Amino acid sequence: MASMSSSSHKEELPYALKQLNWDQMHHFNSQDTYGYKGEPRLLSDAMLQCDMCEQWFFLSEVGCVPKDAKPFVPFQRNYRFSCRICTGGTEQFELQQNTWTSIALTAIYNLLLSDDGTSLKAGVWLKVKNVVSWVQSHWGGLTSGRHQSQLLENSAISKCLLYTQVIASAYH
């Protein structure tokens, strides 16, 4: 016999998601309203974007990421996530294999983060060895399904940099 759940009402956000004004890439909104509580964000906040509504949720407020998963970093995108608003109560999360280009972009953005986490440093040149070193120090969830030998033996990061420069200019 099925029992009625006392949590039969649908959870709602404390703001109107459809009223938010997003940038062209759907990364930031002019109201600076994100997550389940509608709080402002910093670039240095690790966040997950819902595949359904495209809103960004703070990793700290999401309960579906396994506790034994490697820590997420800002700008990480190798996952599929659906928030509990869109799914009607149960978040969904799946870690996916990241492309080398996405790994390189994530490293570069993190290396360019300002000390206060509010912006990206402009006019900074990064050395390939520093990008590789950052990736090595954050090996795990970011590089799921990849072998560290690929990083150096195949010069994976070096091969991505020309393409990465073109993509990175779109975020400024």
DRENROGU-631474 format. One line per field, with one value per residue (C-alpha): residue number from 1; residue in one letter; x, y, z. Coordinates in nm, 3 decimals. Example, Ala and Ser with C-alpha at 12.3 -4.5 7.8 and 13.67 -1.06 7.14 Angstrom:
2
n	c(1:2)
res	c(A:S)
east	c(1.230:1.367)
north	c(-0.450:-0.106)
up	c(0.780:0.714)
// end
This chain:
172
n	c(1:2:3:4:5:6:7:8:9:10:11:12:13:14:15:16:17:18:19:20:21:22:23:24:25:26:27:28:29:30:31:32:33:34:35:36:37:38:39:40:41:42:43:44:45:46:47:48:49:50:51:52:53:54:55:56:57:58:59:60:61:62:63:64:65:66:67:68:69:70:71:72:73:74:75:76:77:78:79:80:81:82:83:84:85:86:87:88:89:90:91:92:93:94:95:96:97:98:99:100:101:102:103:104:105:106:107:108:109:110:111:112:113:114:115:116:117:118:119:120:121:122:123:124:125:126:127:128:129:130:131:132:133:134:135:136:137:138:139:140:141:142:143:144:145:146:147:148:149:150:151:152:153:154:155:156:157:158:159:160:161:162:163:164:165:166:167:168:169:170:171:172)
res	c(M:A:S:M:S:S:S:S:H:K:E:E:L:P:Y:A:L:K:Q:L:N:W:D:Q:M:H:H:F:N:S:Q:D:T:Y:G:Y:K:G:E:P:R:L:L:S:D:A:M:L:Q:C:D:M:C:E:Q:W:F:F:L:S:E:V:G:C:V:P:K:D:A:K:P:F:V:P:F:Q:R:N:Y:R:F:S:C:R:I:C:T:G:G:T:E:Q:F:E:L:Q:Q:N:T:W:T:S:I:A:L:T:A:I:Y:N:L:L:L:S:D:D:G:T:S:L:K:A:G:V:W:L:K:V:K:N:V:V:S:W:V:Q:S:H:W:G:G:L:T:S:G:R:H:Q:S:Q:L:L:E:N:S:A:I:S:K:C:L:L:Y:T:Q:V:I:A:S:A:Y:H)
east	c(0.000:0.145:0.152:0.096:0.403:0.371:0.611:0.364:0.401:0.651:0.956:0.992:1.275:1.241:1.278:1.132:1.385:1.230:1.266:1.647:1.846:2.132:2.448:2.489:2.666:2.409:2.683:2.578:2.256:2.229:2.036:2.328:2.076:2.177:2.110:1.820:1.829:1.886:2.226:2.503:2.804:3.175:3.374:3.563:3.245:3.225:2.885:2.674:2.447:2.111:2.067:1.696:1.651:2.015:2.032:2.358:2.360:2.631:2.809:2.777:2.394:2.370:2.321:2.357:2.734:2.886:3.079:3.378:3.394:3.706:3.649:3.501:3.676:3.536:3.461:3.444:3.188:3.228:2.897:2.526:2.312:1.940:1.820:1.547:1.314:1.317:1.301:1.028:1.241:1.541:1.860:2.039:2.416:2.652:3.026:3.142:3.477:3.618:3.779:4.139:4.025:3.778:4.046:4.286:4.018:3.929:4.294:4.352:4.044:4.141:4.497:4.359:4.118:4.178:4.273:3.926:3.754:3.553:3.723:3.977:4.316:4.373:4.700:4.854:5.060:5.059:5.328:5.223:5.417:5.206:4.884:5.008:5.115:4.770:4.599:4.828:4.751:4.374:4.378:4.066:3.710:3.825:4.009:3.777:3.848:4.189:4.533:4.802:5.048:4.845:4.913:5.286:5.343:5.083:5.134:4.756:4.750:4.991:4.776:4.470:4.615:4.562:4.197:4.166:4.285:4.002:3.740:3.877:3.841:3.465:3.442:3.592)
north	c(0.000:0.338:0.605:0.974:1.189:1.497:1.673:1.665:2.038:2.131:2.326:2.671:2.917:3.244:3.438:3.424:3.228:3.337:3.703:3.687:3.866:3.643:3.719:3.567:3.255:3.208:3.223:3.534:3.725:4.097:4.037:3.829:3.569:3.202:2.875:2.755:3.066:3.336:3.447:3.636:3.445:3.493:3.353:3.148:2.962:2.603:2.576:2.326:2.432:2.254:2.088:2.167:2.528:2.636:2.805:2.777:2.613:2.639:2.310:2.369:2.356:2.055:1.720:1.478:1.495:1.189:1.277:1.071:1.260:1.465:1.833:2.043:2.360:2.679:2.656:2.274:2.144:1.766:1.663:1.636:1.789:1.846:2.054:1.944:2.219:2.078:1.714:1.767:1.685:1.465:1.612:1.410:1.412:1.223:1.286:1.265:1.241:1.586:1.689:1.807:2.146:2.181:2.072:2.332:2.605:2.518:2.537:2.867:3.033:2.918:3.044:3.382:3.423:3.740:3.694:3.803:3.567:3.843:3.868:3.726:3.894:4.062:4.080:3.782:3.532:3.177:2.922:2.580:2.421:2.621:2.504:2.143:2.177:2.312:2.020:1.772:1.928:1.905:1.559:1.359:1.469:1.724:1.456:1.160:0.886:1.030:0.890:1.123:0.983:1.153:1.490:1.484:1.207:1.342:1.711:1.728:2.080:2.225:2.090:2.268:2.614:2.769:2.662:2.769:3.123:3.164:3.033:3.231:3.559:3.495:3.510:3.859)
up	c(0.000:-0.102:0.161:0.098:0.148:0.365:0.125:-0.164:-0.235:-0.500:-0.380:-0.534:-0.561:-0.361:-0.689:-1.039:-1.247:-1.577:-1.477:-1.451:-1.722:-1.839:-2.033:-2.380:-2.250:-1.966:-1.703:-1.510:-1.452:-1.387:-1.064:-0.921:-0.806:-0.793:-0.618:-0.413:-0.191:-0.455:-0.331:-0.513:-0.642:-0.687:-0.976:-0.719:-0.611:-0.730:-0.896:-1.090:-1.375:-1.404:-1.744:-1.738:-1.616:-1.670:-1.329:-1.136:-0.791:-0.527:-0.475:-0.100:-0.123:-0.353:-0.184:-0.476:-0.532:-0.366:-0.051:-0.172:-0.503:-0.560:-0.482:-0.758:-0.864:-1.014:-1.389:-1.384:-1.636:-1.666:-1.517:-1.580:-1.308:-1.260:-0.964:-0.725:-0.853:-1.207:-1.101:-0.844:-0.540:-0.618:-0.759:-1.025:-1.079:-1.306:-1.342:-1.703:-1.877:-1.942:-2.270:-2.258:-2.388:-2.101:-1.851:-1.994:-1.981:-1.622:-1.520:-1.700:-1.550:-1.202:-1.248:-1.363:-1.069:-0.870:-0.505:-0.392:-0.640:-0.807:-1.146:-1.386:-1.405:-1.741:-1.931:-1.753:-1.949:-1.823:-1.886:-2.008:-1.720:-1.470:-1.633:-1.631:-1.267:-1.169:-1.346:-1.169:-0.830:-0.899:-1.053:-0.976:-1.048:-1.304:-1.499:-1.446:-1.699:-1.793:-1.720:-1.587:-1.841:-2.116:-1.957:-2.032:-2.287:-2.530:-2.443:-2.400:-2.253:-2.510:-2.792:-2.652:-2.594:-2.937:-2.936:-2.571:-2.648:-2.900:-2.656:-2.358:-2.544:-2.562:-2.180:-2.145)
// end
